[in-house]
Amino acid sequence: MTDDDLLAARLSTMLAERAEDVASRAVLRSSLGRDVVLRGRSVRRRRRLAVGSAAAAAAVVLGVVVAVRPAVPFSHADPAASANTSTVDVALTPAAGPLRFEPRVTRTNGTLQFDVAPVLDPDWAAGQLVSAQRVTNGWVVQVLRPDGTLDVVMPTMDGTVSMVSFPAGTFRGLAVAPDGSRYVIADRPEDGRRLRVTVTRVNGAVVEETSLPSVDGETHVLLTGWTSKGILLMTEPAGEGGSRQWLLWDPATGTVTKLPSYTTVFAARDDPDRLVVESGGCWRTLELDKADLTAAVTANDPDPGALGPLVQCAGADSRGGAVSVSPEGRYLLGGGLVSALDGSGSVPLQVTGRLGVLGWEDEHTVVVIPLEGTGPTAGDGRTTTYDGDWTGVTPQRCDVRSGACIAVDTRGNTGWLP
Amino acid sequence: MNWWGSRERSRGASRGDARDDAFCAFVEARLPALLRSAYLLTGSHARAEDLLQDVLLKVYLAWPRIRDTAAVEDYTRTALVRTHVSQLRRPSRHEVALPEAADEFLAGATGAAVDVEQRDELWTALARLGPRQRAVLVLRFYEDLPEARIAEVLGVSVGTVKSQTARGLARLAEHLAPLKEER
């Protein structure tokens, strides 16, 4: 055997061993294919639309465009002015955030944007990601722990996060002020006290506790949103056909306005002047600025001039699962169908099965989790309960404009249940 | 045209999704092997991943034009080698693929066995070769490709492959000689 043959043999062995190092060391990302697809789609769209603008080029060259959500004007009075408000020492525990953020590429108005998407950190694998809601300065995350405790993690203005833990069954809802400056959390303490509503400034420095004036069905109150007309609350069923009593509570004045007997009402996160309402299986929008809510209560019928076009009738819960409204209130997701709230049409999400909604990453991107299993389900239009053996499978990130979905890297957090 | 509710768009999206699914299935199946090849070509885990992503993007964009799916892997491997060689031939992007410090550390931590030491010397020597010469040796002695196929992948003649192989081995031997003398 010549020296060249010996060297070739050594080289061959060395290369094979080095190749094995790759298998043991490299982090093989199962999502690489999907990542490339996303990049490739962006490239194709860019080519197709011939977007050669300086802005797009700059975005690609610079690599990062920080997506800033403009603050929505907020006209609502400060709840701290309420006579019922007192400052208390509610612990806001500093905690490591439960989310990791994975880079992704999106395209908005012809400009490529490098953004991040939330994924539950492996250290929190014992918990289940219930929701991830984007707010002005980060994400509000709800994580259900194995003992039933619900951890609500909120970003603060100094870049840290605060966490509040609620014993099983005591959490009654969270909403963010339209300008992002405050959170309001409702809970019913275990000691049997009446519903407690806590308003927290996002810097964690001021915590105010206030309470509702007496309202019908107080024991069932859930807090669901914060509008320019007050904080949206849902109470116990108040009518035939499962309709509920919905209230707008103005903490500044303590007044409570009853809404007509809708079955379901949503406050879009970034559109505080509008509600999305459902009655008799049909969905519409309700402009709060135009609606005479007092008259509406009297007539038990909303002001027709304040109602938007018919979005869709039935269908929204035809496949079961959650119903959700996009942050800016342009889309309604229900039963696997996405409908434009201006009534212009619908498109099905390209995923099968019943869907839970983990959260909206932006106006056009929703993360859903298909549910597999057997057993009875029950729903009130807004939430669905599952009895029996139901399990969430791999979450999907969906573009609501096309209905296309791709799997989210869950890093082992696939046990989410609604 | 309004995107909303377009049937044509819907059919197009469906075909596109099927293609995307097939592409993802291909990546998932071949990722380990492709990453190994990319690592041996570049000598760096980070550069290997960058190279592979660049190449997979090219493959994805070419995917609708690929009629013979059995040829996808050959196409990808060819793109991998050619992209690597062309990247390193650009003056502004030229980098010398030196061994990673972490590699050295890990190799040293395994016990300083003689064969490990020799393996690292050979790896270091390989890093000093030019990109095309290194690619020829990797394709010949790791991928075990015949000379004709290597010529096809690199877009050169068989004679060039033969000469590059011989010169590559000779340069490796040159690099290793001083190290032997030091011992």
Interface residues (C-beta under 8 A of the other chain):
Chain A: D3 D4 L7 A8 R10 L11 S12 T13 M14 L15 A16 E17 R18 A19 D21 V22 A23 R25 A26 L28 S30 L32 G33 R34 D35 V36 V37 R39 G40 V43 R44 A340 S344 G345 S346 V347 Q350 R401 S402 G403 A404
Chain B: N2 W3 W4 G5 R9 S10 A13 D17 D20 F23 C24 A25 F26 V27 E28 L31 P32 L35 R36 Y39 L40 H45 A48 E49 L52 Q53 L56 L57 Y60 L61 D103 L106 Q118 R119 L122 W123 L126 L137 V138 F141 Y142 A166 L169 L172 A173 L176
